[in-house]
Amino acid sequence: MNTLPVSHANTSVASFLNRGREFGSRLATAFESPWVAYGLIVALQLKLLWGLWAVADVVAGDLGYYYANAWRWHTTGHGNYAWSPLYTAFYSLFFSIDPDPNWANVAHRITIVMSIAVLALAVFRQLLPAAVAWLCAAWLVVNPIVYDAMYEVHLFALIPTLLSILLLSTARTPWRRGAGLGVLGITTVLCRNELSVAFGILGLGLAVLEWRRIRRHEGAGLGRTLVAYAVALSVAALACGFVYSRSSIRGEELAAEMQFKHTLPMRQMYATAYAARHPEWKLRGMTQGDALMTDTFGKPDPTLVEMMKANPKAVAEHWSWNTTLFPNGVELLLFNRASGAVHPDFFPPSDLRLNHWWPAVLLGGLCVLWIAGLTTICRRWSQWKQWIAPRAPAWFLLFGLACVAVPVTLTCRPRPAYMFGFGVTLIVLTGLCVWVLATRLRAGNFLPSPLVGEGGESSSRVGGIASTSQQVSPPPVGEAPPTSPPRGLLATLPTYANGRSADSRPIAETLARLEPHRAELAQPGITLVGSSSGISLYVTPTARIRRYLTDSISGTTPNVVQYTALELGWQQGEPMHAMLTRIGADYLYLDERVIALLQRDRPAEAKEILAGQHAPGWQMIDADDSPGRRWRFYKAIRP
């Protein structure tokens, strides 16, 4: 009695599955076309960036310092070897068109983000089937943690890193493998020093690979292999040496700057984490941690080794706390949302990206996927070896990038910006495991498979590389491959300008106010006290930064001091105008943030300036008391 309905239901299910496989097959065929794949990924990234130039504010903080270094490259041909000179040299190229900070920042961000999108797809197409590669690239492209990162220097490092992976994934000779190692070496020395972990792992992996290959008498012999690597590494060393020859600081001065580059984040990271663990400690970890470091480790600016020797228990507590933030860091890295209540970066707990339940569930699902996929590869290694083994150098580097997350998490904290390479590794791993399991479960017959003896030989291509697989049926004659899902994604995603207003650009407004005074602020010996040196340097990029009030005043360049430096040397009860005169300040600019701090912490000492009045020895040039947008600009009256 029920045979006919059941048979009809089974037929319907089978028909639905067949239509799904046919659609998947046609979609996979479409993505095999480089024109389709790259065109869609570029269009997707452009859609997400559209309007950036109209609403983006100038970024303060670290980018202002990089702007000053890039300005030196542009005007003198010299950079600062200690602070990512490869990035600042690239940044300086945009000054030749227009040195305006807003234009240069937007232009070089768009260039970096678009380059990453294209390079990421190129890398993924070498490691994964074309359709899976495109989806993985789209995952990277649509994630705001990438294209809307706070500072471009971390994003920029992805460009040569992806180039290195691309060279290694297509390498069939020691020359290209050596080139990949050399590119990563240049990136490590001239951009992101934490990549030294990945460089060491890649170097060790390549040494083992080449040794085993030579023992099997495959390819180039020992002599030619050594020559290939020696040439590649020599070129890398020459590139680093050339940049060093163009550095504005060298020798002992460079060593001191590198020491500062190491000890500053050690103090900031420890003090910030301590403040989170001890709410009773009310100071700001980023700028007021000197006394804490002295009490804990015996000096205000210890190195990591000195910290471990002086107080290993405190270091262990710091590392343990940072480790608890690791899941939040990975969730933000992959989904731009986190399940925890504490931000792994330096954002407040009120950040709307925190306290979501679903990132933990999704990350748990990915962990299950990774375990299942890697287990399947291990059990069926004889079949997957033919796909994975030729790309072993690329997998070595991806593993090394994952390992970078360990020292970053322990010594600093799991900031997504420090783990972009780790994010690429996890995305590739996800794509690989999806492919492996789909092939194992025969759920993705439209995906090419490298498995021998399962489906026969095929001329299907995986990311542009020939492989063995089941035949992928082409679309019917006269019918275009489907691209509606990517087009739907393009239509659904908002542009950068959506929900943002061009009226809310406080830093750009600050620069516009200071622009008429640029010439006088740039005079040698002048000292500008501002809310942030990262803002002041956009106006006076040649200025010397007085990090402490005890630093001498340069008579050959302008000087900048930020408000947080004042706090460290401002005596209780001392009028603000008297303190400014004491430190040799000539100009003072305060924005809404600093005015609010003065009202909270120093209302009596700064009463004239808070009221917008002339103070003894100081003349107010201009001011505004609009709620939420207050500012003051003062000039010292010299006899």
Secondary structure, DSSP 4 states (H G I P E B T S, - for coil): --HHHHHHHHHHHHHHHHHHHHHHHHHHHHHHSHHHHHHHHHHHHHHHHTTHHHHPPPP-THHHHHHHHHHHHHHHS-B-TTS-HHHHHHHHGGGGT---HHHHHHHHHHHHHHHHHHHHHHHHHHHS-HHHHHHHHHHHHH-HHHHT-S-HHHHHTHHHHHHHHHHHHT--SHHHHHHHHHHHHHHHHHT-GGGHHHHHHHHHHHHHHHHHHHHTT-SS-HHHHHHHHHHHHHHHHHHHHHHHHTBSS-HHHHHHHHHHHHHHHHHHHHHHHHHHH-TT--S-TTTS-HHHHHHHHSSSS--HHHHHHH-HHHHHHHHHHHHHTHHHHHHHHHHS--SSSS-SSS--TT-TTSS-SHHHHHHHHHHHHHHHHHHHHHHTHHHHHHHHGGGHHHHHHHHHHHHHHHHIIIII---GGGGHHHHHHHHHHHHHHHHHHHHHTT--TTS----TTSS-----EETTEE---PPPPPPPTT-PPP-HHHHHHHHHSPPTTTT--TT--HHHHHHHHHGGGHHHHTSTT-EEEES-HHHHHHH-TTPEE-SSTTSPPPSSS-EEEEHHHHHHH--TT--HHHHHHHTT--EEEE-HHHHHHHHHH-TTTTHHHHTT--BTTEEEEEEE--TT--EEEEEE---
